[in-house]
Amino acid sequence: MRLPCLTGGLRRRWANQRLETFTEALEAFRTGISYRFAAWLNQNTDVFAAHKARFGLIWA
């Protein structure tokens, strides 16, 4: 089976270099998701804090 089949085409969406293994593709995906979450959190801190408050947690 070819690598693009295993990585599901993640290189096109999550990486700017060749992904040789599934582990590299997974790391690229996780980095992309983390980046998007951080960007979302910067714009929606109040939404995230309200979500955490529902569980009795304080987000400062």
mmCIF file of the N, C-alpha and C atoms, coordinates in Angstrom:
data_MODEL
# 
_entry.id   MODEL 
# 
loop_
_atom_site.group_PDB 
_atom_site.id 
_atom_site.type_symbol 
_atom_site.label_atom_id 
_atom_site.label_alt_id 
_atom_site.label_comp_id 
_atom_site.label_asym_id 
_atom_site.label_entity_id 
_atom_site.label_seq_id 
_atom_site.pdbx_PDB_ins_code 
_atom_site.Cartn_x 
_atom_site.Cartn_y 
_atom_site.Cartn_z 
_atom_site.occupancy 
_atom_site.B_iso_or_equiv 
_atom_site.pdbx_formal_charge 
_atom_site.auth_seq_id 
_atom_site.auth_comp_id 
_atom_site.auth_asym_id 
_atom_site.auth_atom_id 
_atom_site.pdbx_PDB_model_num 
ATOM 1   N N  . MET A 1 1  ? 0.839   -1.174 0.000  1.00 0.00 ? 1  MET A N  1 
ATOM 2   C CA . MET A 1 1  ? 0.000   0.000  0.000  1.00 0.00 ? 1  MET A CA 1 
ATOM 3   C C  . MET A 1 1  ? 0.887   1.242  0.000  1.00 0.00 ? 1  MET A C  1 
ATOM 4   N N  . ARG A 1 2  ? 0.531   2.222  -0.777 1.00 0.00 ? 2  ARG A N  1 
ATOM 5   C CA . ARG A 1 2  ? 1.321   3.444  -0.875 1.00 0.00 ? 2  ARG A CA 1 
ATOM 6   C C  . ARG A 1 2  ? 1.097   4.351  0.330  1.00 0.00 ? 2  ARG A C  1 
ATOM 7   N N  . LEU A 1 3  ? 2.092   5.165  0.664  1.00 0.00 ? 3  LEU A N  1 
ATOM 8   C CA . LEU A 1 3  ? 2.016   6.051  1.814  1.00 0.00 ? 3  LEU A CA 1 
ATOM 9   C C  . LEU A 1 3  ? 0.863   7.045  1.733  1.00 0.00 ? 3  LEU A C  1 
ATOM 10  N N  . PRO A 1 4  ? 0.582   7.675  0.586  1.00 0.00 ? 4  PRO A N  1 
ATOM 11  C CA . PRO A 1 4  ? -0.551  8.602  0.563  1.00 0.00 ? 4  PRO A CA 1 
ATOM 12  C C  . PRO A 1 4  ? -1.863  7.942  0.985  1.00 0.00 ? 4  PRO A C  1 
ATOM 13  N N  . CYS A 1 5  ? -1.992  6.664  0.718  1.00 0.00 ? 5  CYS A N  1 
ATOM 14  C CA . CYS A 1 5  ? -3.189  5.948  1.169  1.00 0.00 ? 5  CYS A CA 1 
ATOM 15  C C  . CYS A 1 5  ? -3.198  5.821  2.686  1.00 0.00 ? 5  CYS A C  1 
ATOM 16  N N  . LEU A 1 6  ? -2.034  5.569  3.265  1.00 0.00 ? 6  LEU A N  1 
ATOM 17  C CA . LEU A 1 6  ? -1.939  5.403  4.714  1.00 0.00 ? 6  LEU A CA 1 
ATOM 18  C C  . LEU A 1 6  ? -2.109  6.718  5.462  1.00 0.00 ? 6  LEU A C  1 
ATOM 19  N N  . THR A 1 7  ? -1.604  7.805  4.876  1.00 0.00 ? 7  THR A N  1 
ATOM 20  C CA . THR A 1 7  ? -1.679  9.096  5.561  1.00 0.00 ? 7  THR A CA 1 
ATOM 21  C C  . THR A 1 7  ? -2.949  9.857  5.205  1.00 0.00 ? 7  THR A C  1 
ATOM 22  N N  . GLY A 1 8  ? -3.736  9.329  4.299  1.00 0.00 ? 8  GLY A N  1 
ATOM 23  C CA . GLY A 1 8  ? -4.994  9.978  3.951  1.00 0.00 ? 8  GLY A CA 1 
ATOM 24  C C  . GLY A 1 8  ? -4.825  11.347 3.311  1.00 0.00 ? 8  GLY A C  1 
ATOM 25  N N  . GLY A 1 9  ? -3.702  11.572 2.660  1.00 0.00 ? 9  GLY A N  1 
ATOM 26  C CA . GLY A 1 9  ? -3.468  12.860 2.033  1.00 0.00 ? 9  GLY A CA 1 
ATOM 27  C C  . GLY A 1 9  ? -3.182  13.975 3.027  1.00 0.00 ? 9  GLY A C  1 
ATOM 28  N N  . LEU A 1 10 ? -2.710  13.639 4.213  1.00 0.00 ? 10 LEU A N  1 
ATOM 29  C CA . LEU A 1 10 ? -2.460  14.652 5.236  1.00 0.00 ? 10 LEU A CA 1 
ATOM 30  C C  . LEU A 1 10 ? -1.406  15.666 4.820  1.00 0.00 ? 10 LEU A C  1 
ATOM 31  N N  . ARG A 1 11 ? -0.484  15.265 3.972  1.00 0.00 ? 11 ARG A N  1 
ATOM 32  C CA . ARG A 1 11 ? 0.578   16.188 3.568  1.00 0.00 ? 11 ARG A CA 1 
ATOM 33  C C  . ARG A 1 11 ? -0.004  17.435 2.915  1.00 0.00 ? 11 ARG A C  1 
ATOM 34  N N  . ARG A 1 12 ? -0.997  17.274 2.080  1.00 0.00 ? 12 ARG A N  1 
ATOM 35  C CA . ARG A 1 12 ? -1.580  18.430 1.399  1.00 0.00 ? 12 ARG A CA 1 
ATOM 36  C C  . ARG A 1 12 ? -2.158  19.423 2.386  1.00 0.00 ? 12 ARG A C  1 
ATOM 37  N N  . ARG A 1 13 ? -2.695  18.932 3.482  1.00 0.00 ? 13 ARG A N  1 
ATOM 38  C CA . ARG A 1 13 ? -3.398  19.805 4.411  1.00 0.00 ? 13 ARG A CA 1 
ATOM 39  C C  . ARG A 1 13 ? -2.556  20.236 5.601  1.00 0.00 ? 13 ARG A C  1 
ATOM 40  N N  . TRP A 1 14 ? -1.648  19.398 6.067  1.00 0.00 ? 14 TRP A N  1 
ATOM 41  C CA . TRP A 1 14 ? -0.986  19.665 7.338  1.00 0.00 ? 14 TRP A CA 1 
ATOM 42  C C  . TRP A 1 14 ? 0.525   19.795 7.282  1.00 0.00 ? 14 TRP A C  1 
ATOM 43  N N  . ALA A 1 15 ? 1.146   19.659 6.149  1.00 0.00 ? 15 ALA A N  1 
ATOM 44  C CA . ALA A 1 15 ? 2.613   19.691 6.129  1.00 0.00 ? 15 ALA A CA 1 
ATOM 45  C C  . ALA A 1 15 ? 3.117   20.431 4.901  1.00 0.00 ? 15 ALA A C  1 
ATOM 46  N N  . ASN A 1 16 ? 4.298   21.003 5.028  1.00 0.00 ? 16 ASN A N  1 
ATOM 47  C CA . ASN A 1 16 ? 4.923   21.661 3.888  1.00 0.00 ? 16 ASN A CA 1 
ATOM 48  C C  . ASN A 1 16 ? 6.155   20.901 3.426  1.00 0.00 ? 16 ASN A C  1 
ATOM 49  N N  . GLN A 1 17 ? 6.303   19.679 3.909  1.00 0.00 ? 17 GLN A N  1 
ATOM 50  C CA . GLN A 1 17 ? 7.408   18.824 3.494  1.00 0.00 ? 17 GLN A CA 1 
ATOM 51  C C  . GLN A 1 17 ? 6.890   17.400 3.307  1.00 0.00 ? 17 GLN A C  1 
ATOM 52  N N  . ARG A 1 18 ? 7.703   16.586 2.704  1.00 0.00 ? 18 ARG A N  1 
ATOM 53  C CA . ARG A 1 18 ? 7.314   15.198 2.441  1.00 0.00 ? 18 ARG A CA 1 
ATOM 54  C C  . ARG A 1 18 ? 7.192   14.429 3.754  1.00 0.00 ? 18 ARG A C  1 
ATOM 55  N N  . LEU A 1 19 ? 6.111   13.717 3.909  1.00 0.00 ? 19 LEU A N  1 
ATOM 56  C CA . LEU A 1 19 ? 5.888   12.872 5.079  1.00 0.00 ? 19 LEU A CA 1 
ATOM 57  C C  . LEU A 1 19 ? 6.211   11.441 4.689  1.00 0.00 ? 19 LEU A C  1 
ATOM 58  N N  . GLU A 1 20 ? 7.224   10.888 5.320  1.00 0.00 ? 20 GLU A N  1 
ATOM 59  C CA . GLU A 1 20 ? 7.706   9.564  4.934  1.00 0.00 ? 20 GLU A CA 1 
ATOM 60  C C  . GLU A 1 20 ? 6.994   8.435  5.668  1.00 0.00 ? 20 GLU A C  1 
ATOM 61  N N  . THR A 1 21 ? 6.506   8.688  6.865  1.00 0.00 ? 21 THR A N  1 
ATOM 62  C CA . THR A 1 21 ? 5.882   7.623  7.656  1.00 0.00 ? 21 THR A CA 1 
ATOM 63  C C  . THR A 1 21 ? 4.542   8.098  8.205  1.00 0.00 ? 21 THR A C  1 
ATOM 64  N N  . PHE A 1 22 ? 3.768   7.145  8.655  1.00 0.00 ? 22 PHE A N  1 
ATOM 65  C CA . PHE A 1 22 ? 2.497   7.487  9.281  1.00 0.00 ? 22 PHE A CA 1 
ATOM 66  C C  . PHE A 1 22 ? 2.731   8.305  10.549 1.00 0.00 ? 22 PHE A C  1 
ATOM 67  N N  . THR A 1 23 ? 3.802   8.015  11.279 1.00 0.00 ? 23 THR A N  1 
ATOM 68  C CA . THR A 1 23 ? 4.127   8.759  12.498 1.00 0.00 ? 23 THR A CA 1 
ATOM 69  C C  . THR A 1 23 ? 4.385   10.226 12.181 1.00 0.00 ? 23 THR A C  1 
ATOM 70  N N  . GLU A 1 24 ? 5.100   10.508 11.107 1.00 0.00 ? 24 GLU A N  1 
ATOM 71  C CA . GLU A 1 24 ? 5.341   11.894 10.696 1.00 0.00 ? 24 GLU A CA 1 
ATOM 72  C C  . GLU A 1 24 ? 4.023   12.573 10.317 1.00 0.00 ? 24 GLU A C  1 
ATOM 73  N N  . ALA A 1 25 ? 3.158   11.853 9.628  1.00 0.00 ? 25 ALA A N  1 
ATOM 74  C CA . ALA A 1 25 ? 1.862   12.405 9.253  1.00 0.00 ? 25 ALA A CA 1 
ATOM 75  C C  . ALA A 1 25 ? 1.024   12.694 10.492 1.00 0.00 ? 25 ALA A C  1 
ATOM 76  N N  . LEU A 1 26 ? 1.054   11.800 11.454 1.00 0.00 ? 26 LEU A N  1 
ATOM 77  C CA . LEU A 1 26 ? 0.301   12.003 12.690 1.00 0.00 ? 26 LEU A CA 1 
ATOM 78  C C  . LEU A 1 26 ? 0.817   13.216 13.444 1.00 0.00 ? 26 LEU A C  1 
ATOM 79  N N  . GLU A 1 27 ? 2.121   13.377 13.512 1.00 0.00 ? 27 GLU A N  1 
ATOM 80  C CA . GLU A 1 27 ? 2.710   14.533 14.195 1.00 0.00 ? 27 GLU A CA 1 
ATOM 81  C C  . GLU A 1 27 ? 2.334   15.834 13.486 1.00 0.00 ? 27 GLU A C  1 
ATOM 82  N N  . ALA A 1 28 ? 2.336   15.833 12.157 1.00 0.00 ? 28 ALA A N  1 
ATOM 83  C CA . ALA A 1 28 ? 1.928   17.019 11.404 1.00 0.00 ? 28 ALA A CA 1 
ATOM 84  C C  . ALA A 1 28 ? 0.471   17.356 11.683 1.00 0.00 ? 28 ALA A C  1 
ATOM 85  N N  . PHE A 1 29 ? -0.379  16.347 11.727 1.00 0.00 ? 29 PHE A N  1 
ATOM 86  C CA . PHE A 1 29 ? -1.798  16.546 12.018 1.00 0.00 ? 29 PHE A CA 1 
ATOM 87  C C  . PHE A 1 29 ? -1.991  17.107 13.424 1.00 0.00 ? 29 PHE A C  1 
ATOM 88  N N  . ARG A 1 30 ? -1.306  16.522 14.413 1.00 0.00 ? 30 ARG A N  1 
ATOM 89  C CA . ARG A 1 30 ? -1.434  16.984 15.799 1.00 0.00 ? 30 ARG A CA 1 
ATOM 90  C C  . ARG A 1 30 ? -0.950  18.428 15.944 1.00 0.00 ? 30 ARG A C  1 
ATOM 91  N N  . THR A 1 31 ? 0.123   18.774 15.260 1.00 0.00 ? 31 THR A N  1 
ATOM 92  C CA . THR A 1 31 ? 0.629   20.143 15.304 1.00 0.00 ? 31 THR A CA 1 
ATOM 93  C C  . THR A 1 31 ? -0.386  21.108 14.700 1.00 0.00 ? 31 THR A C  1 
ATOM 94  N N  . GLY A 1 32 ? -0.974  20.724 13.583 1.00 0.00 ? 32 GLY A N  1 
ATOM 95  C CA . GLY A 1 32 ? -1.991  21.564 12.945 1.00 0.00 ? 32 GLY A CA 1 
ATOM 96  C C  . GLY A 1 32 ? -3.204  21.768 13.823 1.00 0.00 ? 32 GLY A C  1 
ATOM 97  N N  . ILE A 1 33 ? -3.666  20.706 14.450 1.00 0.00 ? 33 ILE A N  1 
ATOM 98  C CA . ILE A 1 33 ? -4.824  20.810 15.340 1.00 0.00 ? 33 ILE A CA 1 
ATOM 99  C C  . ILE A 1 33 ? -4.490  21.694 16.537 1.00 0.00 ? 33 ILE A C  1 
ATOM 100 N N  . SER A 1 34 ? -3.314  21.536 17.109 1.00 0.00 ? 34 SER A N  1 
ATOM 101 C CA . SER A 1 34 ? -2.903  22.360 18.250 1.00 0.00 ? 34 SER A CA 1 
ATOM 102 C C  . SER A 1 34 ? -2.865  23.836 17.862 1.00 0.00 ? 34 SER A C  1 
ATOM 103 N N  . TYR A 1 35 ? -2.329  24.121 16.687 1.00 0.00 ? 35 TYR A N  1 
ATOM 104 C CA . TYR A 1 35 ? -2.258  25.495 16.210 1.00 0.00 ? 35 TYR A CA 1 
ATOM 105 C C  . TYR A 1 35 ? -3.657  26.084 16.041 1.00 0.00 ? 35 TYR A C  1 
ATOM 106 N N  . ARG A 1 36 ? -4.545  25.328 15.422 1.00 0.00 ? 36 ARG A N  1 
ATOM 107 C CA . ARG A 1 36 ? -5.914  25.820 15.229 1.00 0.00 ? 36 ARG A CA 1 
ATOM 108 C C  . ARG A 1 36 ? -6.632  26.032 16.554 1.00 0.00 ? 36 ARG A C  1 
ATOM 109 N N  . PHE A 1 37 ? -6.424  25.132 17.525 1.00 0.00 ? 37 PHE A N  1 
ATOM 110 C CA . PHE A 1 37 ? -7.060  25.290 18.824 1.00 0.00 ? 37 PHE A CA 1 
ATOM 111 C C  . PHE A 1 37 ? -6.528  26.533 19.528 1.00 0.00 ? 37 PHE A C  1 
ATOM 112 N N  . ALA A 1 38 ? -5.217  26.761 19.474 1.00 0.00 ? 38 ALA A N  1 
ATOM 113 C CA . ALA A 1 38 ? -4.637  27.941 20.118 1.00 0.00 ? 38 ALA A CA 1 
ATOM 114 C C  . ALA A 1 38 ? -5.193  29.220 19.491 1.00 0.00 ? 38 ALA A C  1 
ATOM 115 N N  . ALA A 1 39 ? -5.313  29.241 18.176 1.00 0.00 ? 39 ALA A N  1 
ATOM 116 C CA . ALA A 1 39 ? -5.873  30.413 17.494 1.00 0.00 ? 39 ALA A CA 1 
ATOM 117 C C  . ALA A 1 39 ? -7.335  30.613 17.901 1.00 0.00 ? 39 ALA A C  1 
ATOM 118 N N  . TRP A 1 40 ? -8.107  29.522 17.962 1.00 0.00 ? 40 TRP A N  1 
ATOM 119 C CA . TRP A 1 40 ? -9.504  29.614 18.376 1.00 0.00 ? 40 TRP A CA 1 
ATOM 120 C C  . TRP A 1 40 ? -9.598  30.096 19.820 1.00 0.00 ? 40 TRP A C  1 
ATOM 121 N N  . LEU A 1 41 ? -8.756  29.561 20.698 1.00 0.00 ? 41 LEU A N  1 
ATOM 122 C CA . LEU A 1 41 ? -8.791  29.928 22.108 1.00 0.00 ? 41 LEU A CA 1 
ATOM 123 C C  . LEU A 1 41 ? -8.487  31.414 22.309 1.00 0.00 ? 41 LEU A C  1 
ATOM 124 N N  . ASN A 1 42 ? -7.574  31.964 21.529 1.00 0.00 ? 42 ASN A N  1 
ATOM 125 C CA . ASN A 1 42 ? -7.268  33.389 21.629 1.00 0.00 ? 42 ASN A CA 1 
ATOM 126 C C  . ASN A 1 42 ? -8.485  34.249 21.309 1.00 0.00 ? 42 ASN A C  1 
ATOM 127 N N  . GLN A 1 43 ? -9.350  33.773 20.445 1.00 0.00 ? 43 GLN A N  1 
ATOM 128 C CA . GLN A 1 43 ? -10.534 34.533 20.055 1.00 0.00 ? 43 GLN A CA 1 
ATOM 129 C C  . GLN A 1 43 ? -11.768 34.185 20.879 1.00 0.00 ? 43 GLN A C  1 
ATOM 130 N N  . ASN A 1 44 ? -11.755 33.065 21.588 1.00 0.00 ? 44 ASN A N  1 
ATOM 131 C CA . ASN A 1 44 ? -12.953 32.584 22.287 1.00 0.00 ? 44 ASN A CA 1 
ATOM 132 C C  . ASN A 1 44 ? -12.671 32.179 23.722 1.00 0.00 ? 44 ASN A C  1 
ATOM 133 N N  . THR A 1 45 ? -11.847 32.935 24.413 1.00 0.00 ? 45 THR A N  1 
ATOM 134 C CA . THR A 1 45 ? -11.488 32.596 25.790 1.00 0.00 ? 45 THR A CA 1 
ATOM 135 C C  . THR A 1 45 ? -12.724 32.519 26.675 1.00 0.00 ? 45 THR A C  1 
ATOM 136 N N  . ASP A 1 46 ? -13.679 33.419 26.465 1.00 0.00 ? 46 ASP A N  1 
ATOM 137 C CA . ASP A 1 46 ? -14.892 33.423 27.284 1.00 0.00 ? 46 ASP A CA 1 
ATOM 138 C C  . ASP A 1 46 ? -15.718 32.156 27.090 1.00 0.00 ? 46 ASP A C  1 
ATOM 139 N N  . VAL A 1 47 ? -15.787 31.667 25.869 1.00 0.00 ? 47 VAL A N  1 
ATOM 140 C CA . VAL A 1 47 ? -16.528 30.434 25.588 1.00 0.00 ? 47 VAL A CA 1 
ATOM 141 C C  . VAL A 1 47 ? -15.859 29.245 26.280 1.00 0.00 ? 47 VAL A C  1 
ATOM 142 N N  . PHE A 1 48 ? -14.529 29.195 26.195 1.00 0.00 ? 48 PHE A N  1 
ATOM 143 C CA . PHE A 1 48 ? -13.786 28.102 26.816 1.00 0.00 ? 48 PHE A CA 1 
ATOM 144 C C  . PHE A 1 48 ? -13.908 28.156 28.335 1.00 0.00 ? 48 PHE A C  1 
ATOM 145 N N  . ALA A 1 49 ? -13.816 29.361 28.904 1.00 0.00 ? 49 ALA A N  1 
ATOM 146 C CA . ALA A 1 49 ? -13.938 29.518 30.356 1.00 0.00 ? 49 ALA A CA 1 
ATOM 147 C C  . ALA A 1 49 ? -15.323 29.086 30.828 1.00 0.00 ? 49 ALA A C  1 
ATOM 148 N N  . ALA A 1 50 ? -16.366 29.433 30.077 1.00 0.00 ? 50 ALA A N  1 
ATOM 149 C CA . ALA A 1 50 ? -17.728 29.020 30.437 1.00 0.00 ? 50 ALA A CA 1 
ATOM 150 C C  . ALA A 1 50 ? -17.869 27.500 30.374 1.00 0.00 ? 50 ALA A C  1 
ATOM 151 N N  . HIS A 1 51 ? -17.259 26.895 29.377 1.00 0.00 ? 51 HIS A N  1 
ATOM 152 C CA . HIS A 1 51 ? -17.295 25.435 29.250 1.00 0.00 ? 51 HIS A CA 1 
ATOM 153 C C  . HIS A 1 51 ? -16.637 24.776 30.467 1.00 0.00 ? 51 HIS A C  1 
ATOM 154 N N  . LYS A 1 52 ? -15.449 25.260 30.839 1.00 0.00 ? 52 LYS A N  1 
ATOM 155 C CA . LYS A 1 52 ? -14.747 24.698 32.003 1.00 0.00 ? 52 LYS A CA 1 
ATOM 156 C C  . LYS A 1 52 ? -15.520 24.942 33.285 1.00 0.00 ? 52 LYS A C  1 
ATOM 157 N N  . ALA A 1 53 ? -16.186 26.100 33.396 1.00 0.00 ? 53 ALA A N  1 
ATOM 158 C CA . ALA A 1 53 ? -16.945 26.423 34.602 1.00 0.00 ? 53 ALA A CA 1 
ATOM 159 C C  . ALA A 1 53 ? -18.097 25.441 34.819 1.00 0.00 ? 53 ALA A C  1 
ATOM 160 N N  . ARG A 1 54 ? -18.630 24.898 33.740 1.00 0.00 ? 54 ARG A N  1 
ATOM 161 C CA . ARG A 1 54 ? -19.710 23.921 33.880 1.00 0.00 ? 54 ARG A CA 1 
ATOM 162 C C  . ARG A 1 54 ? -19.250 22.673 34.634 1.00 0.00 ? 54 ARG A C  1 
ATOM 163 N N  . PHE A 1 55 ? -17.957 22.412 34.617 1.00 0.00 ? 55 PHE A N  1 
ATOM 164 C CA . PHE A 1 55 ? -17.394 21.257 35.314 1.00 0.00 ? 55 PHE A CA 1 
ATOM 165 C C  . PHE A 1 55 ? -16.799 21.638 36.660 1.00 0.00 ? 55 PHE A C  1 
ATOM 166 N N  . GLY A 1 56 ? -17.022 22.894 37.080 1.00 0.00 ? 56 GLY A N  1 
ATOM 167 C CA . GLY A 1 56 ? -16.506 23.350 38.351 1.00 0.00 ? 56 GLY A CA 1 
ATOM 168 C C  . GLY A 1 56 ? -15.044 23.758 38.329 1.00 0.00 ? 56 GLY A C  1 
ATOM 169 N N  . LEU A 1 57 ? -14.507 23.958 37.143 1.00 0.00 ? 57 LEU A N  1 
ATOM 170 C CA . LEU A 1 57 ? -13.110 24.356 36.994 1.00 0.00 ? 57 LEU A CA 1 
ATOM 171 C C  . LEU A 1 57 ? -13.026 25.854 36.702 1.00 0.00 ? 57 LEU A C  1 
ATOM 172 N N  . ILE A 1 58 ? -11.955 26.461 37.126 1.00 0.00 ? 58 ILE A N  1 
ATOM 173 C CA . ILE A 1 58 ? -11.746 27.892 36.889 1.00 0.00 ? 58 ILE A CA 1 
ATOM 174 C C  . ILE A 1 58 ? -10.637 28.048 35.874 1.00 0.00 ? 58 ILE A C  1 
ATOM 175 N N  . TRP A 1 59 ? -10.946 28.775 34.818 1.00 0.00 ? 59 TRP A N  1 
ATOM 176 C CA . TRP A 1 59 ? -9.955  29.066 33.772 1.00 0.00 ? 59 TRP A CA 1 
ATOM 177 C C  . TRP A 1 59 ? -9.567  30.522 33.926 1.00 0.00 ? 59 TRP A C  1 
ATOM 178 N N  . ALA A 1 60 ? -8.346  30.764 34.365 1.00 0.00 ? 60 ALA A N  1 
ATOM 179 C CA . ALA A 1 60 ? -7.934  32.153 34.620 1.00 0.00 ? 60 ALA A CA 1 
ATOM 180 C C  . ALA A 1 60 ? -7.217  32.727 33.436 1.00 0.00 ? 60 ALA A C  1 
# 
